[in-house]
Amino acid sequence: MSPREIFALRDRLGPVAGRTISDPRHVIALSALDAQSCLGGFGNELAGRAVLLATSGQLLAGLAMIEIDGVAQRMLLCPPDLKDDHLASIMIDADIDAVVTDQPERFAGLAVDLMLTITLPQPVDVRAQTSRATEWLMLTSGTSGVPKIVGHTLDGLCGAMIGDSPAPGAAIPVWATFYDIRRYGGLQIFLRAIVGGGSMVLSDADEPLADHIIRLNARGVTHMSGTPSHWRKLLMSGSAAGFAPRYVRLSGEIADQPVLDGLSHAFPAASIGHAYASTEAGVGFAVNDGKEGFPAALIGQAGAVDMKVVDGSLRIRSKRAAHAYVGRDAAALTDDGGFVDTGDMVELRGDRYYFVGRRNGIINVGGLKVHPEEIEAVINSHPEVRMSRAKSRRSPITGGIVVADVVLAEGRDAARCAAIRSEIVAECRAKLATHKVPAVIRFVAALDVTPAGKLARADA
C-alpha cells in the first residue's frame, strides 16, 4: 500500500478556508496546519513508534492526533482522568516507546526512549508525512482498576461517517460535543469534523455551562452531541435559550423518552436522535424517529453491522468495532462468531427493543437483582423531574431497599415537593415490581457526572 492510499487525518485538512479547531482560548485554522507543527518539526522522529499522547487539554490533543496519525505505528490516547499510578502498566501493555506531552513531569522515572514536548502550532520547514496506517488505542472507562486498552483502525473509527462531507458550496458544519475527544464518544465527533470537512469546537472541563453555550453560539455550532446526562444538565440550567443547533445527538447512556421529548421542545427545528456506540463495539446504529429504544427489525438484519441478542445482552459484529484488547494477558474481545458482547441489556416489548441497563450495573435489593436505569426511566417520566439516580441501601429488615435521588425543576416549595414525591411513588407502583419501588426519595440540587459524561453511580 502506497502512502497516498493510506487514510490519514492530515490528508483530510484540505485547502477550504474557514475550517477551524478551537477551545475557550485559541482558534486554529485547519488549513494552516499543512505548514505548521505542534511537535517542533520533529514529528518524523515518531515514525514507526508506539506513542502515548497525554496532554493537559483537548486542543493540544486534537492537534497532535492530526500530526501523529499516519506516522506512528500506534497512538494511545490518555483521557484526562487517567491515574498516574496506571501509567507504567499501560505503557508496558501498549509497548510504548515514545511520549508526546505538555506534562513531562508526569513521566519522571518512567522508561521512555523518546519524549516530545507539544506546543501550539509553529511554522516549520519540514513536517511529517503520511507513511503508514496508525493503530489507534483507547482506554475503557468505568473501572476503578487499570483500564483496558482497546485497539482500533482509523478506517473502523470512521466507518459510520460515509457521506458526511458537505456538498460543494454548502455551509461548513460546525461540530461540538460535551464529551472529551480522548474518549470514544468525543473522538467520534472530532473525526466527523476533520474527515467530514467541518470545524470543531472543543469543550473545557473548567468552563461554566452558561459560558460554554455562549461560546458555542459565537462559533456558530450546528451539530452537537453528548450523553443524556449532559443534555439533562443543559435543559436544567436554562442556558439552552438562544442555542439552536440543527443536529442534536445523544449516546453513551440510555436515552429515555423524557429527555428526547425535552430536547424536541427545546430545539424544535433540530434533527434529534440517539446513537448506540461503545469503545469496544464501535458505532452500532442511530435512531432518528424520536422514540426511546430501537426497532426490533434491526436485530438479525444483514448489513454493515450485524446484531443479535443473547441472554438479554446486545451483541454486535462490525468492521467499525475494535479489533482487539491490547496488552499482557488481554482477554478475547469477541466470541467465536466475531460478536462483541456489549453487556448492555435489552428487552423486547412489541416491535421494539428497550435498553434496561448494564449487566454489571445491577443493584441488589433484598436478594433480587434490579437495573437502576429501569427505575430512573419511570421517575424521569414525571414532568417536574429533571434527572434521577436509583441505588440500593442496606436495610436491617429486607436486606436492601431502593433509594432515589431526584433533581426537580426549580421553584418547587415544600408542599409541591411532598406532592411530587407521592406522585412518583404512585407511578412506580403502577409500572414496577414491588421490590423496585423506591422506599426513600430524596430531592437533591444536582447529581454528579463522571468524566466520561455518564451519571456517577456511587454506593449509598
C-alpha positions as CSV (number, residue, x, y, z in Angstrom):
1,M,0.0,0.0,0.0
2,S,1.5,3.3,-1.0
3,P,1.4,6.4,1.4
4,R,-1.2,8.0,-0.9
5,E,-3.6,5.1,-0.4
6,I,-3.3,5.3,3.4
7,F,-6.2,7.0,5.2
8,A,-4.7,9.6,7.5
9,L,-6.1,12.7,9.2
10,R,-3.5,15.2,7.8
11,D,-4.6,14.4,4.3
12,R,-8.2,15.4,5.1
13,L,-7.5,19.0,6.2
14,G,-7.8,20.4,2.7
15,P,-7.5,24.0,1.5
16,V,-11.0,25.0,2.4
17,A,-10.9,28.4,4.2
18,G,-12.9,28.9,7.4
19,R,-12.4,25.5,8.9
20,T,-11.1,25.7,12.5
21,I,-10.5,23.9,15.7
22,S,-11.0,25.9,18.9
23,D,-11.2,25.9,22.6
24,P,-12.0,28.8,25.0
25,R,-8.6,30.4,24.5
26,H,-7.5,29.6,20.9
27,V,-8.8,29.3,17.4
28,I,-6.6,27.4,15.0
29,A,-7.1,27.4,11.2
30,L,-7.0,23.8,10.0
31,S,-5.7,24.8,6.5
32,A,-2.7,26.4,8.2
33,L,-1.6,23.1,9.8
34,D,-0.1,21.9,6.5
35,A,2.8,24.2,7.1
36,Q,2.9,24.1,10.9
37,S,3.8,21.7,13.6
38,C,2.9,21.3,17.2
39,L,5.9,19.0,17.6
40,G,8.5,21.5,16.6
41,G,9.0,19.8,13.3
42,F,10.2,16.6,15.0
43,G,7.2,14.5,14.0
44,N,9.3,12.3,11.8
45,E,11.1,11.0,14.8
46,L,7.9,9.2,15.8
47,A,7.9,7.2,12.6
48,G,7.1,3.5,13.4
49,R,7.0,4.2,17.1
50,A,4.3,3.3,19.7
51,V,3.3,6.7,21.0
52,L,1.4,7.7,24.2
53,L,-0.4,11.0,23.9
54,A,-1.0,12.8,27.2
55,T,-1.9,16.5,27.3
56,S,-3.5,18.9,29.8
57,G,-6.1,20.0,27.3
58,Q,-8.1,18.8,24.3
59,L,-6.8,21.3,21.8
60,L,-3.2,20.1,22.0
61,A,-4.5,16.5,21.9
62,G,-6.5,17.1,18.8
63,L,-3.6,18.9,17.0
64,A,-1.3,16.0,18.0
65,M,-3.7,13.4,16.7
66,I,-3.7,15.0,13.3
67,E,0.1,15.2,13.2
68,I,0.9,11.7,14.7
69,D,-1.7,9.8,12.6
70,G,-0.1,8.2,9.6
71,V,3.4,8.4,11.1
72,A,3.4,6.4,14.3
73,Q,2.8,2.7,14.3
74,R,0.3,3.1,17.1
75,M,-1.1,6.0,19.2
76,L,-2.5,5.6,22.7
77,L,-4.9,8.4,23.8
78,C,-4.8,9.2,27.5
79,P,-8.1,10.6,28.9
80,P,-7.8,13.5,31.4
81,D,-8.8,11.4,34.4
82,L,-6.2,8.6,33.9
83,K,-4.4,8.0,37.2
84,D,-0.7,8.5,37.2
85,D,-0.4,5.2,39.1
86,H,-1.6,3.4,36.0
87,L,0.8,4.9,33.5
88,A,3.6,2.4,33.9
89,S,1.3,-0.6,33.5
90,I,-0.4,0.9,30.5
91,M,2.9,1.8,28.8
92,I,4.2,-1.7,29.2
93,D,1.0,-3.3,27.8
94,A,1.0,-1.0,24.8
95,D,4.8,-1.4,24.2
96,I,5.1,2.4,24.4
97,D,8.5,3.8,23.4
98,A,7.6,7.5,22.9
99,V,5.6,10.1,24.7
100,V,4.1,13.3,23.4
101,T,3.0,15.6,26.2
102,D,3.0,19.1,27.7
103,Q,3.3,17.4,31.1
104,P,6.8,15.9,31.1
105,E,6.9,15.8,34.9
106,R,4.2,13.1,34.9
107,F,6.7,10.7,33.3
108,A,9.7,11.3,35.6
109,G,11.2,7.9,36.5
110,L,9.4,6.0,33.7
111,A,11.4,4.4,31.0
112,V,10.8,6.3,27.7
113,D,13.0,6.2,24.7
114,L,11.8,9.5,23.3
115,M,9.8,12.3,24.7
116,L,8.5,15.2,22.6
117,T,7.0,18.3,24.1
118,I,3.9,19.6,22.4
119,T,3.1,23.3,21.9
120,L,0.7,25.3,19.9
121,P,1.5,25.0,16.1
122,Q,4.5,26.9,14.8
123,P,5.7,27.3,11.2
124,V,8.2,24.7,10.2
125,D,10.2,23.8,7.1
126,V,9.9,20.0,7.5
127,R,6.6,18.4,8.6
128,A,6.0,14.7,9.0
129,Q,4.4,12.9,6.0
130,T,1.9,10.1,5.8
131,S,3.8,6.8,5.7
132,R,1.7,4.1,7.4
133,A,-1.7,3.4,8.8
134,T,-1.6,4.1,12.5
135,E,-3.3,1.9,15.1
136,W,-5.4,3.9,17.5
137,L,-5.5,2.8,21.1
138,M,-8.2,3.9,23.6
139,L,-8.8,3.2,27.2
140,T,-12.1,1.9,28.6
141,S,-13.9,3.9,31.3
142,G,-16.0,3.0,34.3
143,T,-13.4,0.8,36.1
144,S,-11.5,1.5,39.4
145,G,-8.6,-0.7,38.3
146,V,-6.2,-0.3,35.4
147,P,-8.4,0.4,32.3
148,K,-8.3,-2.0,29.4
149,I,-6.6,-0.9,26.1
150,V,-8.8,-1.2,23.0
151,G,-7.3,-1.2,19.5
152,H,-8.9,0.4,16.5
153,T,-8.1,1.4,13.0
154,L,-8.9,4.8,11.7
155,D,-10.9,3.2,8.9
156,G,-13.0,1.4,11.5
157,L,-13.4,4.6,13.7
158,C,-14.7,6.4,10.6
159,G,-16.9,3.6,9.4
160,A,-20.1,5.4,10.2
161,M,-19.1,8.6,8.5
162,I,-19.6,7.8,4.9
163,G,-21.3,10.6,3.1
164,D,-20.7,13.2,5.9
165,S,-18.8,15.7,3.8
166,P,-20.8,18.8,2.9
167,A,-21.9,19.2,-0.7
168,P,-19.9,21.7,-2.9
169,G,-20.9,25.2,-1.9
170,A,-22.8,24.1,1.2
171,A,-22.1,25.7,4.6
172,I,-19.3,24.2,6.6
173,P,-20.7,22.1,9.5
174,V,-19.5,23.2,12.9
175,W,-19.3,20.3,15.3
176,A,-19.2,20.3,19.1
177,T,-19.6,17.9,21.9
178,F,-19.8,17.8,25.7
179,Y,-17.5,14.8,25.6
180,D,-13.7,14.9,25.8
181,I,-12.2,13.9,22.4
182,R,-9.8,11.5,24.1
183,R,-12.7,9.2,24.8
184,Y,-14.7,7.2,22.2
185,G,-17.8,9.4,22.1
186,G,-15.8,12.6,21.8
187,L,-13.3,11.1,19.3
188,Q,-16.2,10.2,17.0
189,I,-17.3,13.9,16.8
190,F,-13.7,15.1,16.4
191,L,-13.2,12.7,13.5
192,R,-16.6,13.7,11.9
193,A,-15.4,17.3,11.9
194,I,-11.9,16.6,10.5
195,V,-12.9,13.9,8.0
196,G,-16.2,15.4,7.1
197,G,-14.9,18.8,6.1
198,G,-16.2,20.7,9.2
199,S,-14.9,22.8,12.1
200,M,-14.6,21.6,15.7
201,V,-15.4,23.4,18.9
202,L,-13.9,21.7,22.0
203,S,-15.4,21.7,25.5
204,D,-13.4,22.6,28.6
205,A,-14.0,20.9,32.0
206,D,-13.4,24.1,33.9
207,E,-15.8,26.3,31.8
208,P,-19.2,27.1,33.3
209,L,-22.0,25.6,31.3
210,A,-23.6,29.0,30.5
211,D,-20.2,30.3,29.2
212,H,-19.8,27.1,27.2
213,I,-23.1,27.6,25.4
214,I,-22.4,31.3,24.8
215,R,-19.1,30.2,23.1
216,L,-20.9,27.5,21.0
217,N,-23.3,30.2,19.8
218,A,-20.4,32.5,19.0
219,R,-18.7,29.8,16.9
220,G,-21.9,29.0,15.0
221,V,-22.2,25.4,16.2
222,T,-24.6,23.4,14.0
223,H,-24.0,19.8,15.2
224,M,-23.9,18.9,18.9
225,S,-23.6,15.6,20.8
226,G,-23.4,14.4,24.4
227,T,-24.7,11.9,26.9
228,P,-28.3,12.1,28.2
229,S,-26.8,13.3,31.5
230,H,-25.0,16.1,29.6
231,W,-28.3,17.2,27.9
232,R,-30.3,17.0,31.1
233,K,-27.9,19.4,32.7
234,L,-28.2,21.8,29.8
235,L,-32.0,21.6,30.0
236,M,-31.9,22.2,33.8
237,S,-29.6,25.1,33.5
238,G,-31.8,27.4,31.4
239,S,-28.8,28.0,29.1
240,A,-30.5,26.4,26.1
241,A,-32.4,29.5,25.3
242,G,-30.9,31.0,22.1
243,F,-28.9,27.9,21.3
244,A,-30.2,26.5,18.0
245,P,-28.2,23.5,16.7
246,R,-29.7,21.8,13.7
247,Y,-28.4,18.4,14.7
248,V,-28.6,17.0,18.3
249,R,-27.4,13.5,19.2
250,L,-27.3,11.5,22.4
251,S,-25.2,8.5,23.2
252,G,-23.3,6.8,26.0
253,E,-26.3,6.2,28.2
254,I,-29.9,5.1,27.9
255,A,-31.9,7.9,26.1
256,D,-35.3,7.7,27.7
257,Q,-38.4,9.4,26.3
258,P,-38.4,12.3,28.7
259,V,-35.0,13.6,27.7
260,L,-35.8,13.1,24.0
261,D,-39.1,15.0,24.4
262,G,-37.3,17.7,26.4
263,L,-34.8,18.2,23.6
264,S,-37.5,18.2,21.0
265,H,-39.3,21.0,22.9
266,A,-36.0,23.0,23.4
267,F,-34.8,22.6,19.8
268,P,-37.9,22.3,17.7
269,A,-36.0,22.9,14.4
270,A,-33.3,20.3,15.1
271,S,-32.9,16.7,14.0
272,I,-32.8,14.9,17.3
273,G,-31.7,11.3,17.6
274,H,-29.7,8.8,19.7
275,A,-26.9,6.5,18.7
276,Y,-25.6,3.3,20.1
277,A,-21.9,3.1,20.4
278,S,-19.2,1.8,22.7
279,T,-15.4,1.8,22.8
280,E,-15.3,-1.9,22.0
281,A,-18.3,-2.4,19.7
282,G,-17.9,0.9,17.7
283,V,-20.9,2.7,16.3
284,G,-23.8,0.3,16.1
285,F,-26.8,2.2,14.9
286,A,-28.7,5.5,15.1
287,V,-32.3,6.0,16.0
288,N,-33.9,9.1,14.5
289,D,-37.7,8.5,15.0
290,G,-37.9,10.4,18.3
291,K,-38.6,7.3,20.3
292,E,-36.5,5.6,23.0
293,G,-35.2,2.1,22.3
294,F,-34.8,0.8,18.7
295,P,-36.8,-1.1,16.1
296,A,-36.6,-4.9,16.6
297,A,-36.1,-5.2,12.8
298,L,-32.5,-4.1,13.3
299,I,-31.7,-7.4,15.0
300,G,-30.6,-10.1,12.5
301,Q,-30.7,-7.6,9.7
302,A,-27.7,-8.1,7.3
303,G,-25.6,-5.1,6.6
304,A,-22.6,-3.2,7.8
305,V,-23.5,-4.0,11.4
306,D,-24.8,-7.4,12.5
307,M,-26.6,-7.6,15.8
308,K,-28.1,-10.3,18.0
309,V,-29.4,-10.7,21.5
310,V,-28.1,-13.5,23.7
311,D,-29.5,-13.9,27.2
312,G,-30.8,-10.4,27.0
313,S,-27.4,-8.9,26.1
314,L,-26.9,-7.0,22.9
315,R,-24.0,-8.4,20.7
316,I,-22.5,-6.6,17.7
317,R,-20.3,-7.6,14.8
318,S,-19.0,-4.9,12.6
319,K,-15.9,-3.5,10.8
320,R,-16.4,-0.4,13.0
321,A,-15.7,-2.4,16.1
322,A,-12.3,-2.6,17.8
323,H,-10.1,-5.4,16.6
324,A,-8.7,-6.5,19.9
325,Y,-7.8,-5.8,23.5
326,V,-4.1,-4.9,23.8
327,G,-1.7,-6.0,26.5
328,R,-0.4,-8.7,28.6
329,D,-2.9,-11.5,29.1
330,A,-5.5,-9.5,27.2
331,A,-8.9,-11.2,27.0
332,A,-10.6,-12.0,23.7
333,L,-12.7,-9.1,22.5
334,T,-15.2,-11.2,20.5
335,D,-16.9,-14.6,20.7
336,D,-16.2,-17.3,18.1
337,G,-18.6,-15.7,15.7
338,G,-16.8,-12.3,15.8
339,F,-19.5,-10.7,18.0
340,V,-18.7,-8.2,20.8
341,D,-20.8,-8.8,23.9
342,T,-21.7,-5.2,24.9
343,G,-23.0,-6.0,28.3
344,D,-26.0,-3.7,27.6
345,M,-29.2,-5.5,28.5
346,V,-32.3,-5.1,26.3
347,E,-35.9,-6.2,26.5
348,L,-38.3,-6.8,23.6
349,R,-41.7,-5.1,24.0
350,G,-43.9,-5.4,20.9
351,D,-41.9,-4.4,17.8
352,R,-39.2,-2.5,19.7
353,Y,-36.2,-3.3,21.9
354,Y,-35.6,-1.1,25.0
355,F,-32.4,-0.8,27.0
356,V,-32.8,-1.7,30.6
357,G,-29.3,-1.3,32.0
358,R,-25.8,-2.6,32.2
359,R,-25.3,-6.3,33.1
360,N,-22.5,-5.3,35.6
361,G,-24.6,-2.3,36.9
362,I,-27.3,-4.4,38.6
363,I,-28.0,-3.5,42.2
364,N,-29.1,-5.9,44.9
365,V,-32.5,-5.3,46.6
366,G,-33.2,-7.8,49.3
367,G,-31.6,-10.6,47.2
368,L,-33.3,-9.6,44.0
369,K,-31.4,-8.1,41.0
370,V,-32.6,-4.7,39.7
371,H,-31.4,-2.4,36.9
372,P,-31.4,1.1,38.4
373,E,-32.0,2.6,34.9
374,E,-35.4,0.9,34.8
375,I,-36.4,2.7,37.9
376,E,-34.9,6.0,36.8
377,A,-36.9,5.9,33.5
378,V,-40.1,5.8,35.4
379,I,-39.1,8.6,37.8
380,N,-37.8,10.7,34.9
381,S,-41.2,10.5,33.2
382,H,-42.6,12.9,35.8
383,P,-42.9,16.3,34.1
384,E,-41.3,18.1,37.0
385,V,-38.3,15.8,37.3
386,R,-35.1,16.7,35.5
387,M,-32.9,13.7,36.4
388,S,-32.6,10.9,38.9
389,R,-30.4,8.2,40.2
390,A,-31.6,5.0,41.8
391,K,-29.4,2.8,44.1
392,S,-29.7,0.2,46.8
393,R,-29.2,0.8,50.5
394,R,-28.9,-1.8,53.3
395,S,-32.0,-2.5,55.3
396,P,-32.0,-4.4,58.6
397,I,-35.4,-5.8,57.7
398,T,-35.3,-6.7,54.0
399,G,-31.5,-6.7,53.5
400,G,-31.8,-4.0,50.8
401,I,-34.1,-1.2,49.6
402,V,-34.2,1.2,46.7
403,V,-33.5,4.8,47.4
404,A,-33.6,7.5,44.7
405,D,-32.0,10.9,44.5
406,V,-34.1,13.2,42.3
407,V,-33.4,16.6,40.8
408,L,-36.6,18.7,40.3
409,A,-37.3,21.8,38.2
410,E,-36.5,24.9,40.2
411,G,-39.1,26.8,42.3
412,R,-40.9,23.9,43.9
413,D,-41.9,24.7,47.5
414,A,-42.2,22.1,50.3
415,A,-45.8,21.4,49.7
416,R,-45.3,20.7,46.0
417,C,-42.3,18.5,46.7
418,A,-44.4,16.4,49.0
419,A,-47.0,16.0,46.3
420,I,-44.4,15.2,43.7
421,R,-42.9,12.5,45.9
422,S,-46.3,10.9,46.3
423,E,-46.9,11.1,42.5
424,I,-43.5,9.4,41.8
425,V,-44.2,6.6,44.2
426,A,-47.7,6.0,42.7
427,E,-46.2,5.9,39.2
428,C,-43.5,3.5,40.3
429,R,-46.1,1.2,42.0
430,A,-48.1,1.2,38.8
431,K,-45.2,0.3,36.5
432,L,-42.7,-1.6,38.6
433,A,-42.5,-4.7,40.7
434,T,-42.9,-4.0,44.4
435,H,-39.2,-4.5,45.2
436,K,-38.2,-1.9,42.6
437,V,-40.4,0.9,44.1
438,P,-38.2,3.4,45.9
439,A,-38.6,3.3,49.7
440,V,-36.9,6.6,50.0
441,I,-36.9,9.6,47.6
442,R,-34.5,12.4,48.3
443,F,-34.7,15.7,46.4
444,V,-31.2,17.0,45.7
445,A,-29.8,20.1,43.9
446,A,-27.6,18.2,41.5
447,L,-26.2,14.8,40.6
448,D,-22.6,14.1,39.8
449,V,-21.5,13.1,36.3
450,T,-18.3,11.1,35.6
451,P,-15.5,12.5,33.4
452,A,-17.0,10.3,30.6
453,G,-20.3,12.2,30.9
454,K,-22.3,9.4,32.5
455,L,-24.3,9.5,35.7
456,A,-22.0,8.8,38.6
457,R,-23.2,5.7,40.4
458,A,-21.6,5.8,43.8
459,D,-22.8,3.4,46.5
460,A,-25.3,4.8,49.0
